[in-house]
Each structure stands twice: as C-alpha cells, then as structure tokens.
Amino acid sequence: MTSIGTELSLSRLIAPYFGDSTFIWANVIGLTLTFLAIGYWLGGRLADRFPRLWVLYSITAMAAIWSALLPYLARPILQFSLDAFDNVAVGAFYGSLLGVLLILAVPITLLGFVSPYAIRLRIVDVGHAGNTSGNTYALGTFGSIAGSFLPVLVLIPWVGTRRTFLILGGLLFIPSIIGLLRLRAMPQAAVATALAIAVATVSLVNAGGAIRPAQGGELVYETESSDNYIQVVQDGSAYELSLNEGHATHSIYDPTQPLTEGPWDYFMVGPLFYPQTGPAQIDSALLIGLAGGTVSKQLTAAYGPIPIDGVEIDGEIAEVGREWFDMTEPNLDVIINDGRYVLRTSDERYDLIGVDAYKQPYIPFQLTTREFFQEVSD
C-alpha cells in the first residue's frame, strides 16, 4: 500500500514545480518501477544471506521513515531541479526526472525488498512455494489497491499532501515497530523509534509555510484538490488564479477595473465577428473551462444577465472562484464535470459557446479534436 500510495502522492509533490502532465507521470511511474526492480533484486539476495524476520521489519521501518520524510526533502530537491533545468521545452521533463530520481531512490528501493524477503521467510516447504508466492503477491496487490484509492480520494483532499505522506509512513511504521518489539530486537526498535521522533519533530517545525512561493505577487490563499495545487496570488488590487507549477494565470479579478487586459476580454467581442450577430442575438452561453469565473463575469457585463452554464472539472477551483474572484453572478450555473462529457450529453442549445481551457501547459487533448468541434457546431 505504501509503495503505490507514495507514487501517487509524489505526483502532487511534483505538481507545484513541474506540473502533472503525462511527461511527469511517465517519470514517476518509470522511476518507481526501476527502483522497485532494484529492490526486488537486492532484497532477494539479502533474504538468502540473512533470512531473519527482524531484518525485514527493520527494512520496512526505514522505508516508512523515509516515506514520511519525503515532503520535507522534496522542496529543496525539486527547487534545485527546477533551477538546474530552466529551458521550457525540456526542463520539466529532465528536471522532474532528476527530482524524482533523488527523492524516490531510497524509500521505493527499500519497499522493493519486501516481497522477495517475505516469500523467502514464508517458504518452509518447496512443494508449496507456488502457493506461498501467490498468497504473498495477492496480499501485496490488495494493499496496492488500497494505496491507489486512499491518497487520491480521501487523504490528499482532506489533509493535504504533507500529512498524506506522514499517514502512509505511519501505517507502515506501526506494524514494523510492533514486529521488532515482539521479536525483542530492542536495538533496532530503538533506532527506528528515534528516527521516527526526528521525523515527527521535522514535521512539526515545518507545519506552516506555503507549499510553493508565489510568483509575481503575494500569496493570499493556497489549497490542494485531488487534481490540482491551487494558489490565489494578489498583485496590487488584482487577484490571480495559479495552478500547480504556476506557468499560467487561469483567472484574474480586479474589483477596481472591469477589463482584465488579458485574453478573457476577447470573449466579449467574439460574437461580433460572426455575420449579423450582435448583443441582441446572444441569449445564452456555455463556458467550458470556467476556472475562477473571469469569462462569465465579462459576458454578464457585456450581454446582461443571460443564462450561462459554466463547466469546471475541479470543484475546488469553483469554490476558490466564489470566495476570491466574486464568482457570484445569479445567472451563472456552475457544472462540475468534464467539458466534453457535458457537451455530449446536454440537450441544451446555446447562442455562444466559449472554451477557456487552452492554457499552456494544460491543453486537454479531448477538447482539441475535430470531433469536439463538430459537437460544438451541432
């Protein structure tokens, strides 16, 4: 459970620095498998040489401690990787590769020791080796299933990434230390306990502070959803919405100025480029990629309180829009779903359909296909 949970949670650690594109996921998954393979190989050799249960418990205790320590090691390592690779085209890939390499090497390799070690200790009769191996891998797979859902659906949305790592480490450390105590391996238990106390101290000392410093303004709010790391940055009187690594501003709101001086303003004049179309012909609108509600506010200002359906895939972003970007227009109906799905299943017809989902590096491919634009046209 800890290995797959650590892998999934690590993507949230990397997102504020390098995003969470498929390139980043390829690095995380590829290096996780690499370190697991190394762990399997080393663990099998070590198990044959030292077939002792206390050694296995010591390994899992160290893996738990390293896993819990990951979020506190990640920030300087990932910042170093970001500084080392500042070319936009290849920087995210190779920078995240270096960062993940440095972060994952120890805990995932140690976790790779577990399966071959457990099989070696459980096999007492070669005639039942297949059954023993199958049961061990089945148990490990059930743990991986739990580790797949627990961080994404429960821990990260509720307690954040840092505490998720602490919980995952704790879930592995507790049975490890109990096992050492039952075997009366007191020196190993004492060392593991001392290291765990040190990690707990580090977590308490570093409990506050931003996950990632704001760029171009003052950080006034940050939160994590199951999909994104979300920042609200204040620059003068304007509030800007930043996601993950912060390469793009996804929404802007300035209570003192109706225009944003950004691409959102063009949505107001878009219909005027269509022949024989003016404000009087725009009675309804669909926005795909609502974010903090900048475009819905602009359309309401330009065309009055027409019914607007705003689609946003991340519900936490919509909540941030209501709280920080004055996304409170009574004519706006917020729909939390994927834009392509809403367009395909809705029976509504709109005078205006705006797509505000193309912001590098987050351009959803399903909103760029010929089929998508055919659905918009239909």
Order of alpha helices (4+ residues) and beta strands (2+ residues): alpha-alpha-alpha-alpha-alpha-alpha-alpha-alpha-beta-beta-beta-beta-alpha-beta-alpha-beta-alpha-beta-alpha-beta-alpha
